[in-house]
Amino acid sequence: MLWPERFRSPHRAVPFGSRPTAPAESDLRTLAAELIRRALRTGGERPVAADEQQAVADALATTLQPSATRR
């Protein structure tokens, strides 16, 4: 899976000729938070209360993790 440059860790080694590594949990949390922020930026009624926004982002990040790394 290719990730946009801003979601890649600059200190992580890139494997060549091997199976791609799973994205880091911090990258998934950053991506999920950005997706939620953009979704809520649209006008109209908010589908998520402001105090639940982080919980929704955390749940999304968890579902984006490959199944082998889920807790």
C-alpha positions in Angstrom: 0.0 0.0 0.0 1.4 3.4 -0.9 1.0 6.2 1.5 1.2 9.9 0.7 4.6 11.4 1.6 3.2 13.4 4.5 2.1 10.2 6.2 5.4 8.4 5.9 7.9 8.3 8.7 11.2 9.8 7.5 13.2 7.4 9.7 11.6 4.1 8.6 13.7 1.9 6.3 12.0 1.0 3.0 12.3 -2.7 2.2 13.3 -3.6 -1.4 12.4 -6.9 -2.9 10.4 -8.1 0.2 6.9 -8.0 1.3 5.7 -4.4 2.1 5.6 -3.6 5.8 2.4 -2.5 7.5 1.9 1.2 8.1 2.9 2.4 11.6 0.1 2.9 14.1 1.0 6.6 14.4 0.7 6.9 10.6 -2.8 5.3 10.7 -3.9 7.6 13.6 -2.7 10.7 11.7 -4.5 9.5 8.5 -7.7 8.7 10.5 -7.7 12.1 12.3 -7.3 13.9 9.0 -10.1 11.9 7.3 -12.4 12.7 10.2 -11.4 16.4 10.2 -12.1 16.6 6.5 -15.4 14.8 6.8 -16.6 17.1 9.5 -15.5 20.2 7.7 -18.5 20.0 5.3 -21.5 22.1 6.2 -24.7 20.9 7.8 -25.4 18.9 10.9 -22.4 17.3 12.5 -22.7 13.5 12.5 -20.3 13.3 15.4 -20.3 15.4 18.6 -17.1 17.4 19.1 -16.2 15.5 22.2 -16.5 12.2 20.3 -14.3 13.2 17.3 -11.1 11.7 18.8 -12.9 8.4 19.7 -14.2 8.1 16.1 -10.7 8.8 14.7 -9.2 6.1 17.1 -11.8 3.6 16.0 -11.1 4.3 12.4 -7.4 3.9 12.9 -8.0 0.6 14.5 -10.1 -0.7 11.6 -7.4 0.5 9.1 -4.7 -1.7 10.8 -3.9 -5.0 9.1 -5.7 -7.8 11.0 -2.4 -9.3 12.2 -1.5 -6.2 14.2 -4.8 -5.5 15.8 -5.0 -5.9 19.5 
